[in-house]
Amino acid sequence: MKKNFVSNSPESQRMFRSDLLENLSKVPFYVPLIVYIPVIGYMIWMALAEEKMEILHFAVALALGILVWSIVEYVLHRFVFHFHPEAPWAKRIHFIFHGVHHDYPNDLKRLVMPPSASIPLATLFFLLFKALLTAYYLYAFFAGFIAGYLIYDMTHYALHHYNFKNEFWKKLKKHHMLHHYSDETKGYGVSSALWDDVFRTNFLKK
């Protein structure tokens, strides 16, 4: 397998000539929390106060939202972020979305998705779920979906910048580091290796 350039520097490398685009591509790790925790709170309020959801229904819808996010995380990482196009312009887009992360995996400002990308995606997913679900289930489900996204973003940052003593986190970090430094065609799950096990893209157990 061809090995690409990899830098272990935590510093950001410039990607755009435009200062505006460059700034939009970088974000401190805590910004998604500031943006989306209020969204989750609002969705929970809508579910419980406006839709009068029963607690059991709420818990199930919330858990399903988290589960669906984990599938979306796997599918996006495997089939979108690791799709390698041939056209030069498409290669540039691929590099902007994910290639830069593999070349600079410890870049402090490019480890979580910037709001310039996550907000349009979250909006599209909300509209999709709104078309598929009744209002009674929509808000709790979407709260779980966004909570799953935040778990993913914070986990991704931590896996690159923290040394864990807990066995669960050590195992998860090893899983992600193998994806970066051993074989990028395996280990697509970041917040969980569940779907790598299901779809047989996990690393061999040794």
Secondary structure, DSSP 4 states (H G I P E B T S, - for coil): -PPPP----SSPPP--SSHHHHHHT---TTHHHHHHHHHHHHHHHIIIIIS---HHHHHHHHHHHHHHHHHHHHHIIIIIIT---SSHHHHHHHIIIIIHHHHSTT-TTSSS--HHHHHHHHHHHHHHHHHHS-HHHHHHHHHHHHHHHHHHHHHHHHHHH----SHHHHHHHHHHHHHHHT-TTS---SS-SHHHHHTT-SPPP-
